[in-house]
Amino acid sequence: GFDHLFFVALMGVAAAFTARPFAAPAAYLLAMLAGCAAISAGIVLPATELVVVASLIVLGGVVLSGRSLPMGATLGLFALFGLFHGAAFGGTISGQEGGVGGPVFVGYLIGLAVTQYLIAIGAGFVLRRVLGATAATSMEARLAGAAVAGVGVFLALELAEGPIVALLAA
């Protein structure tokens, strides 16, 4: 969904202002693949959708702040959120393609990883080379962070809506 797309694009924006802009998204992708594998192996991660929503708010807030994280923190954050995004993807894949064989599943994951990597790198490239943002403090980067954090807040409210309505109806 768009929540994953927004996170991947913003990850590329955040990575563009690190010492290793091509390696940072790879941490996300490796963890995303591990999350997909975990779900397909029957390992369930708790509160997957909640963490995916939190990833939008947290990374959006970091980028909105105009600060670039140290490389270790960037890799850790990308990997943590990648694990949960991967679990969400894995759950979707299992639900829709439950009967596919291993080679089809592996091919799908390779395609997903390549596509997401290109989106992340492309977003960072557009921000730096096309829009001319030269630092994490640039208005373009900060606006991207604000937009994604806003989407995260909206999705958090949607997640909370069901339980709130249930409490009011009780």
C-alpha positions in Angstrom: 0.0 0.0 0.0 0.9 3.6 0.0 2.1 3.5 3.6 5.0 1.2 2.4 5.6 3.3 -0.7 5.8 6.5 1.4 8.2 4.9 3.9 10.5 3.6 1.1 10.6 7.0 -0.6 11.3 8.8 2.6 14.0 6.3 3.5 15.7 7.2 0.3 15.5 10.9 1.2 16.9 10.2 4.7 19.6 8.0 3.2 20.7 10.7 0.7 22.1 12.7 3.6 24.1 9.9 5.2 27.7 8.9 4.5 26.5 5.8 2.7 23.4 6.6 0.7 23.4 3.4 -1.3 24.1 1.1 1.7 21.5 2.5 4.1 18.5 1.3 2.1 20.1 -2.1 1.8 19.8 -2.5 5.6 16.0 -2.0 5.2 15.8 -4.4 2.3 17.7 -7.2 4.1 15.5 -6.9 7.1 12.4 -6.6 4.9 13.3 -9.9 3.3 14.0 -11.4 6.7 10.5 -10.3 7.9 8.9 -11.9 4.8 10.8 -15.1 5.5 9.8 -15.1 9.2 6.1 -14.8 8.3 6.3 -17.5 5.7 8.1 -19.7 8.3 5.2 -19.1 10.7 6.9 -16.6 13.0 4.5 -13.8 13.8 5.8 -10.4 14.8 3.6 -8.5 17.2 1.7 -5.4 16.3 3.1 -5.4 12.7 0.6 -2.8 11.4 1.2 -0.5 14.4 4.9 -0.6 13.9 4.5 0.1 10.2 2.4 3.2 11.0 5.0 4.2 13.7 7.7 3.9 11.1 6.1 6.7 9.1 5.7 8.9 12.1 9.2 8.3 13.4 11.1 8.6 10.1 8.9 11.5 9.1 9.7 13.2 12.3 13.5 12.6 12.0 13.5 14.0 8.4 11.2 16.9 9.4 13.7 17.8 12.2 16.4 18.5 9.6 18.9 16.3 11.3 20.6 13.4 9.7 21.2 10.4 12.0 24.6 8.8 12.6 25.2 5.9 10.2 24.7 3.2 12.9 21.4 4.7 14.1 20.2 5.0 10.4 21.1 1.3 9.7 19.4 0.2 12.9 16.3 2.2 12.4 16.0 1.1 8.7 16.5 -2.5 9.7 14.0 -2.5 12.5 11.3 -0.9 10.4 12.3 -3.1 7.4 11.6 -6.2 9.5 8.1 -5.1 10.2 7.4 -3.9 6.7 8.6 -7.3 5.5 6.3 -9.1 7.9 3.4 -7.1 6.6 4.4 -7.9 3.0 4.9 -11.6 4.0 1.4 -11.7 5.5 -0.1 -10.3 2.3 1.8 -12.6 0.1 0.8 -15.6 2.2 -2.8 -14.6 2.1 -2.9 -14.0 -1.6 -0.4 -16.5 -3.0 -0.6 -19.3 -0.4 -0.2 -22.1 -2.9 2.8 -20.8 -4.9 6.0 -22.7 -4.8 9.3 -21.6 -3.5 10.8 -20.3 -6.7 7.8 -18.1 -7.4 8.0 -16.7 -3.9 11.7 -16.0 -4.1 11.2 -14.3 -7.5 8.5 -12.1 -6.1 10.8 -11.1 -3.2 13.7 -10.3 -5.5 11.4 -8.2 -7.6 10.0 -6.5 -4.5 13.5 -5.8 -3.2 14.8 -4.4 -6.5 11.8 -2.2 -6.9 12.0 -0.8 -3.4 15.7 -0.2 -3.7 15.2 1.7 -7.0 12.4 3.8 -5.4 14.5 4.7 -2.4 17.6 5.6 -4.4 15.4 7.4 -7.0 13.8 9.5 -4.3 17.1 10.5 -2.8 18.4 11.3 -6.3 15.4 13.5 -7.2 15.7 15.3 -3.9 19.4 16.1 -4.3 20.0 16.4 -8.0 16.6 17.6 -9.4 15.3 19.6 -6.5 18.8 20.8 -5.4 18.5 19.9 -1.7 22.1 19.8 -0.4 21.5 19.1 3.2 19.1 17.4 5.6 18.1 20.9 6.7 16.7 21.7 3.2 13.1 22.7 3.0 12.4 20.0 0.4 13.6 17.2 2.6 11.8 18.6 5.7 8.5 18.9 3.7 8.9 15.3 2.6 9.3 14.3 6.3 6.3 16.4 7.3 4.1 14.8 4.6 5.0 11.3 5.5 4.7 11.9 9.2 1.2 13.4 8.5 0.2 10.2 6.6 1.5 8.2 9.6 -0.7 10.2 12.0 -3.7 9.8 9.7 -3.1 6.0 9.6 -2.7 5.9 13.4 -6.0 7.6 13.8 -7.6 5.0 11.4 -6.1 2.2 13.5 -7.5 3.7 16.7 -10.9 4.4 15.2 -12.2 0.8 15.5 -11.4 0.3 19.1 -12.6 3.8 20.0 -16.0 3.3 18.3 -16.3 -0.1 20.0 -15.7 1.5 23.4 -18.3 4.2 22.7 -20.8 1.6 21.5 -20.4 -0.6 24.5 
